[in-house]
Amino acid sequence: MTRRNIYILCGIVALLLIIMAAGLIGGCTSMILPRSPSHAELARVSKTRFHVSIGVEKDENPLYSDRLVQALRRTGLFSRVEKLEDLPHADLVARVNRHIYGTATLPILTGLSLGFIPTVVSEEWGEVFTLHANNKGGSSVTIDFTYRGATVLGWVAGFLNISSDRTSTDPRKTQRFYQAFASVICTQESDIRRLIE
């Protein structure tokens, strides 16, 4: 083996180590974040407050209703958000309309290639629920905050996470997710206020 070949081999090994290190530092998973709200949307969110309590009905799978309680709290738009059984006289009742969950996948090629061959799956994120007045018939308001994007598993995810539109953690743990969620709720402000009149 010539000296030149040894240098080339060392360069390739060094490059692979850099790629692996970048993947480890940036995480081996890259998930899409919702669209970033505009300055006008963020201003509207900061000015909007609903001085009402919300009780979230227990879903057939409590994971989804518990997640909705946390999501509504994190928006900061409502005075109080609890499970309905803990707040039976809430002003408004929220009900989960649709279960949104990730895509089950086995990253076999990614595992066998030690992360060099990425696995890419399309996933949906968000919350879909209905608000209605407690103990009253009448109208309801449906809030549909959903978005889709590719989740990437493998070393390339570390490089993708450099983008401000991606994250290595669950998007529900990011401030941007709740800003976008609050912005969608604010688009229904007049309808929500009619429920509490």
Buried (B, 14 or more C-beta within 10 A) or exposed (E): EEEEEEEEEEEEEEEEEEBBEBBEEBBBBBBBBBEEBEEEBBEBBEEBEBEBBBBBBBBEEEEBBBBBBEBBBBBEBBEBBBBBEEBEEBBBBBBBBEEBEEEEEEBEEBEEBEBBBBBBEEBBBBBBBBBBBBEEEEEBBEBEBEBEBBBBBBBBBBBBBEEEBBBBEEBBEBEBBBBBBBBBBBEBBEBBEEBEE
